[in-house]
Amino acid sequence: MSDHSHHHHHVHHAPAADALGAYTMAHDAAQPAPGGRVVMVALEASEFDWEFVAGRPARAWGYDGQVPGPVLEANVGDVLEVRLTNRLAEPTTIHWHGLRLPAPMDGTDMVQHPVAPGETFTYRFMLPDAGTFWYHSHTNERVQMERGLYGALVVRGPGEPRVDAERVLVLDDVALDRKGQIKPPGWWIEQHDGRQGSTRLVNGLQEPVLAMAAGQIERWRIVNAASARYVRLSLGGRPFALIGSDGGLLAAPVTMTEVLLAPSDRVELAVGPFAEGETLRIESLAYDRKSTNSQRKAEPFATVRVGAAKPSVAEIPSKLRDIEPLVTGSITPNREVHLGARMSFRHGVDFLVNQEQHHRDQPVRVGELQVWDIVNDTLMDHPFHLHGFFFQVVSVNGEPPTFLSWEDTVNVPPKSTVRIAWVPDDRPGEWMYHCHIVEHHANGMMGHFAVVP
């Protein structure tokens, strides 16, 4: 199976937009921008055998008979048209995670009827932003995402940094029983902590070995598709450059030796150059998310073997793009979103937003700056995900972040407040936000709200 290393030479590009240009409805959101094209994809959701562990077939669910589903690729300004056919025995939908698309295309049961077995549904939307996104089921997620219904989406823009190779690495974990089959959803403890499987996967395979040429710099687009696992990513302690996050490129590269991916987070890294003969471990360092299944020691996801040297044409500029801060100086937030929990007889714990399950939040107006305090009243980490819009992290417990970025998911540590700022562009309709630990979302830690003209 390929590790998705590709070289791309595109002749045409959509005109460069502002760092996060307004999503104009001047042209219909289902039409390409000038110079764009329509990228048509047929996806089939079905059940099949898949070897997460070599030689041990497991019943999996996925798109096009593979886990993860195919990497979808397009350019900014293109329209993506995906015809989903459901061959499962239960309804399903696809959520396009991180995409600024029209509300009816968001793929949740708030905006569409789930696609019944044997039926088809066509998702069609323009792609306004470059970055690494992903698509996954938003129906019965505890079963459907765990069994493999997810895949990566790469959107390229003008002025991408030059690299020698690129690869997409989708991280996940599965909980397998003694027969090698995926365990059904568990009760009490798993519902409280979220499922963390002990079989760690990269692109659907247990701890693969990846080959890389010496002397080259690669762009790694990494997606954390796990239900509950936090990945504190390290390359054997070697430095790498963080060049992008959920909403695409950062303003400038940031050199680091580790980066935390909460569930559903993406990062883009410039990795290398390394010397011939080196072996590096892609691993997750110990991380205490204050749950009984917190990771106590470093655990491997993959191994990189560095082969013969090849010439390099890579050039990572010191400035990647402009990002204007939405908030400067002190500001009063116009909303508090409290993440909470309470004991429940039904399944041990209910997860809450503003004291209720499946909270109905106040509407927001198109064009009005939103400054929200996400307040974690619980004793465990929660990844907060906002559908359909990017936000900037203004502060964590009053401290500004070390760099400015666009995000759709942010980790909120226990007893902490994360302040975010975002502006709803002209895409009215029903939207949601939720904890991306799949079990917490299922048990009520979500809110939904309308964007109104």
Secondary structure by P-SEA (a helix, b strand, c coil): cccccbbbbbcccccccccccccccccccccccccbbbbbbbbbbbbbbbcccccccccccccccccccccccccccbbbbbbcccccccccccccccccccccccccccccccccccbbbbbbbbbcccccccccccccccccccccccbbbbbbbcccccccbbbbbbbbbbbbccccccccccccccccccccccccccccccbbbbbbbccbbbbbbccccccbbbbccccccbbbbbcccccccccbbbbbcbbbbcccbbbbbbcccccccbbbbbcccccccccccccccccccbbbbbcbbbbbccccccccbbbbbccccbbbbcbbbbbbbbbbccccbbbbcccccccbbbbbcccbbbbbbbcccccbbbbbbbccccccccccccccccbbbbbcbbbbcccbbbbbbbbbccccccccccccaaaaaaaccbbbbbbcc
